[in-house]
Amino acid sequence: MKRFDGVIFDLDGTLIDSLEDIANAANATLGQLGKPTCTLESFKTHVGDGVSVLFQRALPETQDDPELLAHCMAIYQGHYDVGWDLCTKPYAGIPQMLERAFASGLQLAVLSNKPDHFTKRCVERFFPAVPFSHVIGHSDRFPRKPDPTSAKWIASKLSTDPLRIAYVGDTNTDMKTATSAGLYAIGVSWGFRQVEEIRQAGAQIICDSAEELTRLLVQR
């Protein structure tokens, strides 16, 4: 018997390296508003919790100015809409990992804090041949991660014991989501956050390559 029956993946920083396109859209927004821009490196800690939190971190004054925050988010959506796939690409070995995982009989899903329509566009663009059972980004349907509601909903649709579902991600938000939902938390070291952060947030194991993740997911 396989160790897992299903796997839920985070998207940004886990399956795809999207940092530069996100940073470019956010900095274009800040520049358009006459605000200071941020370094590419700083976006590694700005992203992961949704667009609104990204701007609260990149432009702290938005924390006390809901109108400015909403304005930033609206401008950002326009910039990201035209530049979301200019630099973004799957991490090395990820397409092959997904193919192996599905071929082994695993049910696959994606759960992201990226807006839902962008989440679906990214998955369709970069993994068109992978038959994910569910692809869910942030919308009014569920609270953002680390609230476990969306992860629990996906787990219920996979029709198996939650203990036999792995959740794979690169941030503390992902690990908290997995732990709260009762899933097996797998951290990856190639994403946006430091390994120690995801380990302290509850990662039960850390994978350093897509090949290592493949072996873990398909082992019996």
GINOR-V625844 format. One record per residue. N is the residue number from 1. RES is the residue in one letter. PHI is phi in radians with two decimals (999 if undefined). Layout:
n:N res:RES phi:PHI
n:N res:RES phi:PHI
This chain:
n:1 res:M phi:999
n:2 res:K phi:-1.16
n:3 res:R phi:-1.20
n:4 res:F phi:-2.17
n:5 res:D phi:-1.86
n:6 res:G phi:-2.62
n:7 res:V phi:-2.44
n:8 res:I phi:-1.88
n:9 res:F phi:-1.92
n:10 res:D phi:-1.18
n:11 res:L phi:-1.85
n:12 res:D phi:-1.19
n:13 res:G phi:1.48
n:14 res:T phi:-2.09
n:15 res:L phi:-1.67
n:16 res:I phi:-2.21
n:17 res:D phi:-1.64
n:18 res:S phi:-1.94
n:19 res:L phi:-1.03
n:20 res:E phi:-1.15
n:21 res:D phi:-1.17
n:22 res:I phi:-1.12
n:23 res:A phi:-1.09
n:24 res:N phi:-1.11
n:25 res:A phi:-1.18
n:26 res:A phi:-1.17
n:27 res:N phi:-1.20
n:28 res:A phi:-1.10
n:29 res:T phi:-1.13
n:30 res:L phi:-1.08
n:31 res:G phi:-1.12
n:32 res:Q phi:-1.09
n:33 res:L phi:-1.60
n:34 res:G phi:1.29
n:35 res:K phi:-1.79
n:36 res:P phi:-1.11
n:37 res:T phi:-1.52
n:38 res:C phi:-2.07
n:39 res:T phi:-1.27
n:40 res:L phi:-1.03
n:41 res:E phi:-1.04
n:42 res:S phi:-1.13
n:43 res:F phi:-1.21
n:44 res:K phi:-1.09
n:45 res:T phi:-1.77
n:46 res:H phi:-1.32
n:47 res:V phi:-1.52
n:48 res:G phi:2.02
n:49 res:D phi:-2.16
n:50 res:G phi:1.76
n:51 res:V phi:-1.15
n:52 res:S phi:-1.10
n:53 res:V phi:-1.22
n:54 res:L phi:-0.94
n:55 res:F phi:-1.31
n:56 res:Q phi:-1.15
n:57 res:R phi:-1.47
n:58 res:A phi:-1.33
n:59 res:L phi:-2.40
n:60 res:P phi:-0.93
n:61 res:E phi:-1.10
n:62 res:T phi:-1.22
n:63 res:Q phi:-1.12
n:64 res:D phi:-1.97
n:65 res:D phi:-2.40
n:66 res:P phi:-1.01
n:67 res:E phi:-1.18
n:68 res:L phi:-1.13
n:69 res:L phi:-1.07
n:70 res:A phi:-1.10
n:71 res:H phi:-1.13
n:72 res:C phi:-1.03
n:73 res:M phi:-1.12
n:74 res:A phi:-1.16
n:75 res:I phi:-1.15
n:76 res:Y phi:-0.99
n:77 res:Q phi:-1.01
n:78 res:G phi:-1.15
n:79 res:H phi:-1.17
n:80 res:Y phi:-1.20
n:81 res:D phi:-1.07
n:82 res:V phi:-1.72
n:83 res:G phi:-2.27
n:84 res:W phi:-1.23
n:85 res:D phi:-2.14
n:86 res:L phi:-1.25
n:87 res:C phi:-2.07
n:88 res:T phi:-1.15
n:89 res:K phi:-2.76
n:90 res:P phi:-1.14
n:91 res:Y phi:-1.17
n:92 res:A phi:-0.96
n:93 res:G phi:1.44
n:94 res:I phi:-1.18
n:95 res:P phi:-1.00
n:96 res:Q phi:-1.16
n:97 res:M phi:-1.07
n:98 res:L phi:-1.12
n:99 res:E phi:-1.09
n:100 res:R phi:-1.13
n:101 res:A phi:-1.11
n:102 res:F phi:-1.19
n:103 res:A phi:-1.08
n:104 res:S phi:-1.40
n:105 res:G phi:1.82
n:106 res:L phi:-1.31
n:107 res:Q phi:-1.49
n:108 res:L phi:-2.08
n:109 res:A phi:-2.55
n:110 res:V phi:-2.16
n:111 res:L phi:-2.37
n:112 res:S phi:-2.32
n:113 res:N phi:-1.58
n:114 res:K phi:-1.14
n:115 res:P phi:-0.85
n:116 res:D phi:-0.99
n:117 res:H phi:-1.20
n:118 res:F phi:-1.27
n:119 res:T phi:-1.01
n:120 res:K phi:-1.14
n:121 res:R phi:-1.12
n:122 res:C phi:-1.11
n:123 res:V phi:-1.12
n:124 res:E phi:-1.12
n:125 res:R phi:-1.28
n:126 res:F phi:-1.72
n:127 res:F phi:-2.35
n:128 res:P phi:-1.13
n:129 res:A phi:-1.65
n:130 res:V phi:-1.61
n:131 res:P phi:-1.46
n:132 res:F phi:-1.12
n:133 res:S phi:-1.32
n:134 res:H phi:-2.55
n:135 res:V phi:-2.29
n:136 res:I phi:-2.25
n:137 res:G phi:-1.96
n:138 res:H phi:-1.28
n:139 res:S phi:-2.75
n:140 res:D phi:-1.25
n:141 res:R phi:-1.17
n:142 res:F phi:-2.37
n:143 res:P phi:-1.16
n:144 res:R phi:-1.19
n:145 res:K phi:-1.02
n:146 res:P phi:-1.52
n:147 res:D phi:-0.96
n:148 res:P phi:-1.48
n:149 res:T phi:-0.97
n:150 res:S phi:-1.18
n:151 res:A phi:-1.13
n:152 res:K phi:-1.14
n:153 res:W phi:-1.12
n:154 res:I phi:-1.06
n:155 res:A phi:-1.02
n:156 res:S phi:-1.15
n:157 res:K phi:-1.38
n:158 res:L phi:-1.41
n:159 res:S phi:0.95
n:160 res:T phi:-2.63
n:161 res:D phi:-1.09
n:162 res:P phi:-0.92
n:163 res:L phi:-1.17
n:164 res:R phi:-1.80
n:165 res:I phi:-2.04
n:166 res:A phi:-1.66
n:167 res:Y phi:-2.07
n:168 res:V phi:-1.99
n:169 res:G phi:-2.76
n:170 res:D phi:-2.09
n:171 res:T phi:-2.26
n:172 res:N phi:-1.10
n:173 res:T phi:-1.03
n:174 res:D phi:-1.13
n:175 res:M phi:-1.17
n:176 res:K phi:-1.14
n:177 res:T phi:-1.08
n:178 res:A phi:-1.05
n:179 res:T phi:-1.10
n:180 res:S phi:-1.16
n:181 res:A phi:-1.54
n:182 res:G phi:1.35
n:183 res:L phi:-1.76
n:184 res:Y phi:-1.43
n:185 res:A phi:-1.55
n:186 res:I phi:-1.98
n:187 res:G phi:-1.69
n:188 res:V phi:-2.08
n:189 res:S phi:-1.59
n:190 res:W phi:-1.61
n:191 res:G phi:-1.51
n:192 res:F phi:-1.60
n:193 res:R phi:-2.00
n:194 res:Q phi:-1.32
n:195 res:V phi:-1.02
n:196 res:E phi:-1.09
n:197 res:E phi:-1.08
n:198 res:I phi:-1.30
n:199 res:R phi:-1.17
n:200 res:Q phi:-1.17
n:201 res:A phi:-1.47
n:202 res:G phi:2.10
n:203 res:A phi:-1.04
n:204 res:Q phi:-1.51
n:205 res:I phi:-2.79
n:206 res:I phi:-2.05
n:207 res:C phi:-1.84
n:208 res:D phi:-1.78
n:209 res:S phi:-2.74
n:210 res:A phi:-1.10
n:211 res:E phi:-1.15
n:212 res:E phi:-1.14
n:213 res:L phi:-1.13
n:214 res:T phi:-1.01
n:215 res:R phi:-1.06
n:216 res:L phi:-1.16
n:217 res:L phi:-1.30
n:218 res:V phi:-1.73
n:219 res:Q phi:-1.16
n:220 res:R phi:-2.00
